[in-house]
Amino acid sequence: MAKELEEYLRVHIAQHGPLDIGQFMALALGHPQHGYYMKQDPFGADGDFTTAPEISQLFGEILGAWGADIWMQTGQPAAFTLLECGPGRGTLMADMLRATHQIPGFHEAVSIHLLETSPVLKEVQAERLADYEPHWHETLESVPGDAPLIVIGNEFLDALPVRQFVRTAEGWAERVVGQEDDSFVFGLKAAGPVELPEAPEGAVYEIAPARTAFVENLCKILEQNGGVALFIDYGHDRSASGDTVQALYKHEYVSPLEHIGDADLTAHVDFQAIGEAATHKGAEVFGPVEQGVFLKNLGIEQRAQYLRQKADDSQAEELQSGLHRLTHSDQMGALFKVMGVFYGDTIRPAGF
Ligand code: SAH
């Protein structure tokens, strides 16, 4: 466990009382010095987890084609903002941009913006995307409002904190992290006013005010400038009870109270809640559809076959296994979902 973060949490809890799960997630991931994303590159075999763009170039290439189609449908604006939320190593953006090189006018029109809080990952992105002169933002507030936007977020919303409520015999209580002797422990405190559906005793229900606020703020920008957002994440179509907070440390699931600040902490995305937040802001919502269905609708199998013809045996094998991992329902194909949020009623996004 990261000693400094542990110490910080101990003092914080001693002074202010137990943390709700949202505060705990926000600190474990985002504490300015000791948070998980602030101090390391978490991806790949040596890291804690692997994401779709790191699995295969097919993912970013297909999303590049998707973005180009949107740009064409909106009348090929001479300037537009391509914003990626939580770009990780910059691989998805690099693959999208490589795949769109041949599209006349696209690269002249695009300006690249990256929403990222991690100094370590910003450096990786700067190197990866040096040819494209990206602009970084820590919040949506500084994203320019002078051109239509195409926004992409892969495994971004799952990193934003959730709060958890547990149904007890007396009603809903909020789950918190406190300390007992030398250990961090889960506990419960009386829930403030909160509206939750009926559920049996013992049920856990998650809400994600930080995600809702993010989507609402993004919708404001999209409404003012025109544009679309595409979110890809693991999660469920319909709001439901269940404890989905999970910690991954070196590709193994651990308790969220172990390896605090050294393990990735995420929670499944409630796409119904995201969709409702966007609809309330006047957006048109597409999906969610399963990632496998979305990528196949966009021709990922044909793209893989085309690349295989030019590949040697080991590359062909890699393309095939990448395709399988991205699309098969035993792998990422069904657990991951895709949702589109749109302003502008002439656009018919592909893939849904
Ligand atoms: N999209 C990438 C990375 C996913 S991991 C991929 O698919 O490989 C989550 C990313 O979101 C990381 O880049 C992390 O640093 C960033 N991130 C997490 N919380 C954030 C926040 N509150 N604001 C901006 N970026 C955040």
Residues whose N, C-alpha, C, O or C-beta is under 5 A from the ligand:
A	BS01	SAH	Y37 T51 P53 C85 G86 P87 G88 L115 E116 T117 S118 L121 E138 N154 E155 F156 A159
